[in-house]
Amino acid sequence: GTNRQIPQTIIIGVRKGGTRALLEMLDIHPNIVVAATEVHFFDWDENYVKGIDWYRNLMPFSYGNQITIEKTPGYFTSPQAPGRIHDMNSSIKLLLILRDPTERVISDYTQVYYNRVESHKPVQLFEDIVIKNGALNTKYKAIQRSLYDVHMEKWLKHFSLDQIHIVDGNTLIKDPLPELQKVERFLNLPSRIMASNFYFNQTKGFYCIRSDGRERCLHESKGRPHPLVNNTVLEQLYSYFREHNAKFYRMVNHSFDWH
């Protein structure tokens, strides 16, 4: 009685915003099934040309009462993804998880740093990438990805605000349940995720998941320590994002506790 469904909900981003944590926490819900890997269907041309049946075949099997969710954080910053998703299903519900844009930049750098170290490639200090000729290097991809207002504008050309639920990534890590209950309501699902599904792991410093008699934590690549960043550089980042954040708050009629 199961088949593969095109997702009724997509986690569209943002990279290093907490998309994996959100997906794994939602996977607790009996009415949700999740795609195991990032599909990159709507943002990578070489996948998009393979067509919708190729996309469907990458989804898990589900029952009629279950919602299929996939997450690809690259969608949020992709110029093509909003239009392509709208063409597939104009009434789809989208989940967007965001965190403080400066924290997101540092987390983005940290991921690339560790990947390069593990591949025995040369690495640069955060400050040497972010500052060029004494000024903020606003062309740095990690900074571009944190311009939430710029990317949101593209999504709002195709979708109404009530189709996009924004999850506060900073809150999800500190206190997951209230954020997940908001998602349940947004997806019109019965309330099934409970406080007992989470326990705080002192060693890792974040919440892990307990469901179906099993305990699991996010992959060890999650929650890596960030480098200590020079205060002057931090202030430059805060200052640069301030106006973009204010514009984003106006767009979505909601403020966040960001610098």
N, C-alpha and C positions, 0 to 999 in steps of 0.2 A: 504493500500500500504506500510505498514511498517513491518519489522521483526527484530529479534535480530541477530546482527552480532558479530562474533568474532572480537575483537579490531584490527583495522588496525594500531593503534599507542598505545604505552604504556609509561606512565611516570614511569620509573624504580627506581627513587630515586632522592635524598638521603633523609633519615629520617632527619627531622628538617632542610631541605634545602629550603623549600617553596613549597612543592608539592601540598598542598591543595590550596594555593593562585594561583598557576599556573593553576590547574584544573578548579577552579571557574572562573578565568579570561578567560580561553579558552572557557568556556561554554557560553560566550556571543555570540560566532560566530555561525551564523545560520547553518553552514555546519558541526558543531561538536555536538555530544551528548556524555555525560559522565556517567560513572558508579558511582552511588551514594556512594558506600562504597569501602573500600580496600578489594580486593578479595583474595589475598594471595594464588593464584592458583599455581604459579610456584615455590614458595619458601616453602610451607607447604606440606609435603608428604601426609598428611591425606586428603588434598583437591585435590592434583594432581591425586591421584588414582581414584577419582570420574569421571574423564574423561572430554573430551572437550565439550560434550553436557551439562554437569553440568555447566561448565564455561560460555558457550554461554547463558544459561538461566538466568545468573545473570546480563546480559547486558541489557541496555535500548533498547526500540524499536526505529528503525531509518529508514529513507527513503534512497533510493539508492544513493542519492547525498551527504549523510552525513558520516562523519568519526566517528567511535566509539572509545573513549579513556577510558582506565582504569588506575588508578594509585595505585601502591603498593610500598611504599618506601623501603620495605625490599628486593625487587628484586635485587637492585644494589649490596648488600653485600652478597647475597645468592650464594653458590658455584654451586647449581643446576640450578638456573633460566636461565642463558644465553643459555645453551644447550637445555633446555626444550622449551624456546621461539623460538629458531632457528628451532627446530623440528616442531613446529606448523607453522611457517611462516618465512622462511629464508630471505625474502626481506622486513620484517616489518620495520617501522620507529620508533625509540626510542627517548624519551625525557629524559634528565638527568639534574636535577636542582641542582646546587652546590653552597655553600657559603664558606666563609673563614672557614677552618677546625677547628680552635680554637673556633671561635664563635659557630660553629655547636656542638662542644663538650659541651660548656656551656649551649646551648639551650637544648641539649639532657638531661643533668643533671637537668635543670630547670623543664622540663616536668615530669621527674620521681619524682623530689622533691615534686611538687604540687600534683601529683597523690598519693604519700605516705601520705602527710599531710591530703588530703581529705579522705583517707582510715584509718586515725588514726594509721598509722604505723610509726615506728621510722625513723628519717632522719639523714643523715650525712652531714657535711660541704663539699663543693666542694673540698677544699684543702685536706681534710682527705681521700678522695677517690682517688684523682689524684696523690697524693704523698704517697709513701710507703717506709719506712726506708730511708727517705731522698732523694729518687730518683723518677723519673716519673714512675707511674704505667702504663706501656704501654700495659698491659693485660686488662685494663679497656675497656669494650665493646665500650663505647662512643669514646674512642681514636681510637680503631680498625676500627670503622665505618668511621673515617675521613681520613683513608689512601687511598685516592682516586686512587693512582697509582696501588696499590695492587689489588683493585677490578676491575679497568678498564682493567687491563691485561687479566682478565678472559673473559670480554665482547669482547675484540678485537680478541680473538681466534675464535669467532663465527660470528662476524659482522664487516663489514668494517666501517671505521671512518665516511664515508658520510651517514651512516644509523643512526648515533647517534648525535643528536643535543644537545649541552650543553647550558643550560640557566643559566645566571649569577643571582643567587638568591639575591645577595647583590644589584644588579642594579634593579631587578624586584620590590623590595620593595620601592626603592627610586623614580623610574621612569618607571612604568610598560610598557608603550606603545611601545618603541623601541624593548624591548625584545620579546613582543608578536608579533610584526610585523615580526621579524626574524622567529618565529615559523610558522606563516602563510606561509611565503615563503618556509620554509623547508617542510611543508605539502602540498605545491602546492595549497593553498587555496586562493580565492579572498580576497583582503584586506577589512575586514569588522569591525575590532575592531578599535575604534576611541578614541581620547583624552576625548571626552564627556562621555565616558563610565566609567570614574574614577573621584573620588573627594577625596581630602585629608581630613581625619577625625582627627581634632586637638586633640580630647580627646584620641583616640586610638593611634595616632601617625603613622598611615599608611593609604594607599589608600583603599577606599571602592569602590564597584561596582554599577554602575547605568545602568540598561538595562530593556527594555520592560516596561518603566514607573515605575520600582521598584528600590529601593535602598537597598543594603545589604552589610554587613561587615562580615569579617571572624569571626568564633566562638570566644567567649571571652577567650578561652584557648590559642588563638594565640596572639603573641605580649606581652606575660607576661614579667615583668621586670626581667632581669638576676641579679644574685647576683654579688656584687662587688668582684672581684677576686684579690688576692694578686699579686702584680706586678712581683715578682720573679717567681711565679708559671706560670703566663702568659708568661714570657720570656722563661721559660723551654718548654712550649707547642709550642711557635713560633719556637724555635730552633729545636725541634724534628720534626716538620712538614716541615721545610724549604727544606730539601733534597727530601722528598716525593713529595712536591709541584713541585719542579724543574723537577723531573722525570715525573710527570703527565703533566706538560706544554709541555715537549718534545713529549710525547705520542700523545697528541691531537693537536699539532702545534698551541697552543694558550696560552697566559699568562693571569692570573687574578690578580686583585689588592688585593692579600692576604698578610698577614704578613709573 
